[in-house]
C-alpha cells in the first residue's frame, strides 16, 4: 500500500470526543449518517453522555446523483427519535469529502423541522470539497488519491478501523 | 434501450425498467422493492412527507378502467416523490383498443411524460404500451384484465413481512374468486419467489383456473379444511362485474361456503392475519366482524401501498 498508513480510528474518536466535549450541551441531538456515521454517533453519544437519543439518516432519497446512477440499493430507514424543531444538532459522518452527502443530510433534516443549528463532526477530512461546507470538529485530515476511498469498518467487538479501497465509479462521500 | 426479450421489464443490467408483472422477476428485485418501501414507510411518518427524488418528472396515471384506491395511492406516492401527476380517466367506449391506445400514449409521450401508470381491462395492454414507448419512459402495470396487478402483490408481501417477518415459516391461504383475479396470480408468484413453503387456494371449482396446480399451490374446495393452521388469510374480492354465466348460485350461497366469518377464522392460527385487496363486499366474501376485527390488516395494507408505490417508481425512474 503506497503512502502513509491510515490513522487509528479509535484514537481519532477519542480526539473528537475531547474537542467536542466543551462545546456540546446535553440537549444536543446527534445524527449519524449511514452506515459509518451511525456507528460513530453511537460511540460519541455514549462518551459525551448526551440525554437526547441518537438519530440516523440514510440520505439516499436526497442525493444529487440519483439522475445519474439511480436509487442506491439497500437504502436504510432514517430514524430521528426526537423533535428537531428548535434543537441544536450535530451531524456525524465518517469521511468528509465533496460535501454532497452533508448537503443531502441537511435537506433531509429540514423535512423533520427547523433545528436551532446544525454542526458537523467527521472522523476524517480528505479534502476535495465541491460545496461550501466545513466541519466544526475533525479527527484528522488525510490525503488520498482520487481513485481511492476511505471506509470505516467495525469488527464484532465494535472496534472501529479505517481501510482504503479502490473506487470503481465516481461517487460522493 | 435494450430490454430482455424474454422479460421486457428488465434492462441490459438486469435492472427493473418497467414493472409489468411479478412473473419472472428475480427474488433480489422483490427484496430490493420491499426494503426500499420500508425506508419510504419512515418518510410517511414525518412532518414533511415528501422527498425530492422525482422533482421535475411527469407521471401520467392512465386509467382505461375505473379505480379509486389504486389510482389515488399511485397519485399520493408520486406526489410524495415530488413528481407532477396528471390523472387521465379514459373512457373505454371512445377507444377501439390496439392502435388508438398507442396513439393516446404517443400523444402523452409528446407532452414529455416520464412514467405511465396503466390500468386496462385487457390483459397485456401495459406490455403493448411498454413495447412502443420511447426508451426513457417507464411503464407500471396498475392492473391489466385477469393478468397481473404487481404493486398489489408487492404491498401484500410488504404487509405479510411487516406482521410475520419471515416468509419461510408461513402457511398462506388465498380464498375466493381465483379465476377472475389478477391479484391472486401476482400473490402466488411473489409468495413462491420469497420462499413461502405452503400456498393454499380455497375456492369452488367454478372459480379456479383449470391449471391452478401448476402454479405450485394446494387446492381446497372446503374452506374449513383449507384454513386449518394458516398464518395468513388473503381474501379476494368476488368479481361480480366480471362474472359471466352462472358460476355461482348466489352471493348468499357463496358467503355460506366461502365467506370469511369469525367461526371459520378460528380454525386458522390464533395470530393469523387477514388481508383483502379491496373494495370489500361485506357479507359476500367477508363478514363485517372479521373485516373490522382484531386480525384484520386491511387498512394498513392501503397505507403500505403508498410506500410500495413510492419504492417502485423511484427504483424505475433511477434505472
Interface residues (C-beta under 8 A of the other chain):
Chain A: X58 X60 X61 X62 X66 X67 X69 X70 X71 X73 X74 X75 X76 X77 X78 X79 X107 X108 X110 X111 X112 X113
Chain B: X15 X32 X35 X36 X38 X39 X40 X41 X42 X43 X46 X47 X48 X50 X51 X52 X53 X314 X315 X317 X318 X319
